[in-house]
Amino acid sequence: MGRYEFGSSGPRYAGIPLIGGFPVGLTKVFFVDYGNGSDSHSEKTNSVDRPWKTISKAYTALTTNKNEGVALIGSSTHALTGMLTTAKNRIHMFGYDPGGRSYGQNAKVSLGVTTAAADIGTILNTGVRNSFKNVKFMNSNTVAQGIYCFVEGGEYAVIDSCEIYKETDLNETTASEMVMNGDSAQVYNCVIGSSANLLVGDIIRANVRITAGIAGAGKVARDVSFYGCKLLKKAAGTASCYFYAANATDVERMFHIKDSLFYNSKLASGDPAQCVIAASAQTEGDILIDNCTSINNTKLSTSTGVAIAGPVPTYATTGIAVVA
């Protein structure tokens, strides 16, 4: 699996070119440092030396449709007190870290235990053409509704070189690291899930849930692409999977998973029967598994309407360009 890059030459940061240390195209950048910043600083003086403390302060300052950015300094975890909803358009959040990691990023955003039913995840994106790069998103919430980490319900989002991890609800069949109900979302080089924590019981608990109609979680998965991602788990039985669609209308047009790895820990107590499950045959779109690798799982997919292209990987069900 190669790293997916954008642009043609010059210095790069999390897959896109740099000018003066920042992603090309940003019109303004606000700095946030949870451990050393202060929200009492004025917007005029905000800088790498005088950062704000909270993401919420920076988000309030962002102007929609202006391609402004939030640079997260990774000296400490950015702790949220409630779910961060990014409803503004063309805003960009990135870890201020030259490492360009696909996991273990210095910039970490975490939501702990809350009591609000609206806190379904750490972050809910509903804006248009927003991007998130080089950030680790974590969720340890135990509120009944808080069973996701990254909830995508916007349009044309780019999620690049991020780690997404739901630490709790290991016994909850409908929990997942990510909800993908976005329109034309593009996910690059991300690590989703964990191979360290054993799930409890023989349950689905998909890494990415593409079930439409989840309350507060956006629209429907339409023309979505995952490129070069690692999907990790430590399953407790055969029912678990990495992508899950419950209904016949969960995918519109295309859902493309390319050059990605489905890895179930060698120390797991069960091997998932399928990596990608469509509980109902899709009537409005197609799911394509394209040149992916499966380790310690039985099949890539046996669901009707899930197409598999590329050479036969370990534990695959079929060969080139056929429907499993």
Residue pairs with C-beta under 8 A, 6 or more apart in sequence:
1 228
1 259
1 260
1 261
1 293
2 228
2 259
3 15
3 189
3 228
4 15
4 188
4 189
4 227
4 228
5 12
5 15
6 15
6 16
6 17
7 16
7 17
7 24
9 17
10 17
10 18
11 17
11 18
12 18
12 100
13 21
13 22
13 23
13 94
13 98
13 100
13 133
13 134
14 23
14 94
14 95
14 100
14 133
14 134
14 160
14 161
15 100
15 133
15 160
15 161
15 188
15 189
16 23
16 24
16 133
16 160
17 23
17 24
18 24
22 29
22 69
22 71
23 69
23 92
23 94
23 133
25 67
26 67
26 68
26 69
26 92
27 66
27 67
27 68
28 63
28 66
28 68
28 69
29 68
29 69
29 70
29 71
30 43
30 46
30 52
30 58
30 61
30 62
30 68
30 69
30 70
30 71
31 37
31 46
31 47
31 48
31 50
31 51
31 52
31 58
31 71
31 73
31 96
32 51
32 52
32 53
32 54
32 55
32 57
32 58
32 70
32 71
32 72
32 73
32 78
33 51
33 52
33 53
33 73
33 75
33 76
34 53
34 54
34 75
34 76
34 77
34 78
34 79
35 75
35 76
36 51
36 73
36 75
36 76
37 50
37 51
37 52
37 53
37 54
37 73
38 50
38 51
38 52
38 53
39 52
39 53
39 54
39 57
41 50
41 51
41 52
43 61
46 52
46 61
48 71
48 73
48 96
51 73
52 58
54 78
55 70
55 72
55 78
55 80
55 84
55 93
55 109
56 80
56 84
58 70
59 70
59 84
59 86
59 88
59 91
62 68
62 70
62 88
62 91
63 88
64 88
64 89
64 90
64 91
64 127
65 88
65 89
65 90
66 90
67 90
67 91
67 92
68 90
68 91
68 92
69 91
69 92
69 93
69 94
70 91
70 92
70 93
70 94
71 94
71 95
71 96
72 78
72 93
72 94
72 95
72 96
72 107
72 109
72 135
73 96
73 107
74 95
74 96
74 97
74 105
74 106
74 107
74 108
75 106
77 108
77 109
77 110
77 138
78 107
78 108
78 109
78 110
79 110
79 111
79 112
80 109
80 110
80 111
80 112
80 122
81 114
82 111
82 114
82 116
82 118
82 119
83 111
83 114
83 116
83 118
83 119
83 120
83 121
83 122
83 123
83 124
83 146
84 109
84 111
84 122
84 123
84 124
85 123
85 124
85 125
85 126
86 93
86 123
86 124
86 125
86 126
86 127
86 130
86 154
87 126
87 127
88 127
88 130
89 127
89 128
89 129
89 130
90 127
90 128
90 129
90 130
91 127
91 130
92 130
92 131
92 132
92 133
93 130
93 131
93 132
93 133
93 135
94 107
94 131
94 132
94 133
94 134
94 135
95 105
95 106
95 107
95 133
95 134
95 135
95 136
96 107
97 105
97 106
97 107
97 134
99 105
99 106
99 134
100 134
100 161
101 134
101 161
102 161
102 163
102 189
102 190
102 191
102 230
103 136
103 163
103 191
103 230
104 136
104 163
105 134
105 135
105 136
105 161
105 162
105 163
107 134
107 135
107 136
108 135
108 136
108 137
108 138
109 122
109 123
109 135
109 136
109 137
109 138
110 122
110 137
110 138
110 139
110 140
111 119
111 121
111 122
111 138
111 139
111 140
111 141
111 146
112 140
112 141
113 140
113 141
113 142
113 143
114 141
114 143
114 146
115 143
116 143
117 143
117 144
117 145
118 145
118 216
119 141
119 143
119 145
119 146
120 145
120 146
120 147
120 148
120 151
120 214
120 215
120 216
120 217
121 139
121 146
121 148
121 149
121 150
121 151
121 179
122 137
122 138
122 139
122 141
122 149
122 150
123 132
123 137
123 149
123 150
123 151
124 151
124 153
124 216
124 217
124 218
125 132
125 150
125 151
125 152
125 153
125 154
125 157
125 182
126 153
126 154
126 218
127 154
127 155
127 157
128 154
128 155
128 156
129 155
129 156
129 157
130 154
130 157
130 158
131 157
131 158
131 159
131 160
132 157
132 158
132 159
132 160
132 162
133 158
133 159
133 160
133 161
133 162
134 160
134 161
134 162
135 162
135 163
136 162
136 163
136 164
136 165
137 149
137 150
137 162
137 163
137 164
137 165
138 149
138 165
138 166
138 167
139 146
139 148
139 149
139 165
139 166
139 167
139 168
140 167
140 168
141 168
142 168
142 169
145 215
147 166
147 169
147 172
147 174
147 175
147 176
148 166
148 175
148 176
148 177
148 178
148 179
148 209
148 217
149 164
149 165
149 166
149 176
149 177
149 178
150 159
150 162
150 164
150 177
150 178
150 179
151 178
151 179
151 181
151 216
151 217
151 218
152 159
152 178
152 179
152 180
152 181
152 182
152 185
152 218
153 179
153 181
153 182
153 217
153 218
153 219
154 182
154 183
154 185
154 218
155 182
155 183
155 184
156 183
156 184
156 185
156 186
157 182
157 185
157 186
158 185
158 186
158 188
159 185
159 186
159 187
159 188
159 190
160 187
160 188
160 189
160 190
161 188
161 189
161 190
162 190
162 191
163 190
163 191
163 192
164 177
164 178
164 190
164 191
164 192
164 193
165 177
165 192
165 193
165 194
166 175
166 176
166 177
166 193
167 194
167 197
169 175
169 205
170 197
170 198
170 199
170 200
170 205
171 199
171 200
171 201
171 203
172 203
172 205
173 201
173 203
173 204
173 205
173 239
174 204
174 205
174 209
175 205
176 205
176 206
176 207
176 208
176 209
176 244
177 192
177 193
177 207
177 208
178 192
178 207
178 208
178 209
179 208
179 209
179 210
179 211
179 214
179 217
179 218
180 187
180 208
180 209
180 210
180 221
180 224
181 210
181 212
181 214
181 217
181 218
181 219
181 220
181 221
182 218
182 219
182 221
182 222
182 224
183 219
183 220
183 222
183 223
184 222
184 223
184 224
185 221
185 224
185 225
186 224
186 225
186 227
187 224
187 225
187 226
187 227
187 229
188 227
188 228
188 229
189 227
189 228
189 229
190 226
190 229
190 230
191 229
191 230
191 232
192 207
192 208
192 229
192 230
192 231
192 232
193 207
193 231
193 232
193 233
193 242
194 232
194 233
194 234
195 232
195 233
195 234
195 263
195 264
195 265
196 234
196 265
197 234
198 234
198 236
198 267
198 268
198 269
199 205
199 233
199 234
199 235
199 236
199 237
199 240
200 236
201 236
201 237
202 236
202 237
202 238
202 239
202 240
202 270
203 236
203 237
203 239
203 240
204 239
204 240
204 241
204 244
204 277
205 233
205 240
206 240
206 241
206 242
206 243
206 244
206 277
207 231
207 232
207 233
207 242
207 243
208 226
208 231
208 242
208 243
208 244
209 244
210 221
210 224
210 243
210 244
210 245
210 250
210 251
210 255
211 244
211 245
211 246
211 247
211 250
212 219
212 220
212 221
212 247
212 249
212 250
213 247
220 249
220 250
220 251
220 252
221 245
221 250
221 251
221 252
221 255
221 285
222 251
222 252
222 253
222 285
223 252
223 253
223 254
224 251
224 254
224 255
224 256
225 256
225 257
225 258
226 256
226 257
226 258
226 260
227 258
227 259
227 260
228 258
228 259
228 260
229 257
229 260
229 261
230 260
230 261
230 263
231 242
231 243
231 260
231 261
231 262
231 263
231 275
232 263
232 265
233 240
233 242
233 263
233 264
233 265
233 268
233 272
234 264
234 265
234 267
234 268
235 264
235 265
235 268
235 269
235 270
235 271
235 272
236 268
236 269
236 270
237 269
237 270
238 270
238 271
238 272
238 273
238 298
239 272
239 273
240 264
240 270
240 272
241 272
241 273
241 274
241 275
241 276
241 277
242 262
242 272
242 275
242 276
243 255
243 257
243 275
243 276
243 277
243 287
244 276
244 277
244 279
245 251
245 277
245 278
245 279
245 280
245 282
245 287
246 279
246 280
247 279
247 280
248 280
248 281
248 282
248 283
248 284
249 282
249 283
249 284
250 278
250 280
250 282
251 278
251 282
251 284
251 285
251 286
251 287
252 284
252 285
253 284
253 285
253 286
254 285
254 286
254 288
255 285
255 286
255 287
255 288
256 288
256 290
257 276
257 287
257 288
257 289
257 290
257 292
258 290
258 291
258 292
259 290
259 291
259 292
260 292
260 293
261 292
261 293
261 294
261 295
262 275
262 292
262 293
262 294
262 295
262 297
262 300
263 295
263 296
264 271
264 272
264 295
264 296
264 297
265 296
266 296
268 296
271 296
271 297
271 298
272 297
272 298
273 297
273 298
273 299
273 302
274 297
274 298
274 299
274 300
274 301
274 302
274 303
275 289
275 292
275 294
275 297
275 299
275 300
275 301
276 287
276 289
276 300
276 301
276 303
276 306
277 301
277 303
278 287
278 301
278 303
278 304
278 305
278 306
279 303
281 303
281 304
281 305
282 305
286 305
286 307
287 301
287 303
287 305
287 306
287 307
288 306
288 307
288 308
288 309
289 300
289 301
289 306
289 307
289 308
289 309
290 309
290 310
291 309
291 310
291 311
292 300
292 310
292 313
293 313
293 314
294 300
294 313
294 314
294 315
294 316
295 314
295 315
296 315
297 315
298 315
299 315
299 316
299 317
299 324
300 306
300 308
300 313
300 315
300 316
300 317
300 318
300 324
301 308
301 317
301 324
302 317
302 324
303 324
304 323
305 323
306 323
306 324
307 321
307 322
307 323
307 324
308 316
308 317
308 318
308 319
308 321
308 322
308 323
308 324
309 320
309 321
310 320
311 319
311 320
312 318
312 319
317 324
318 324
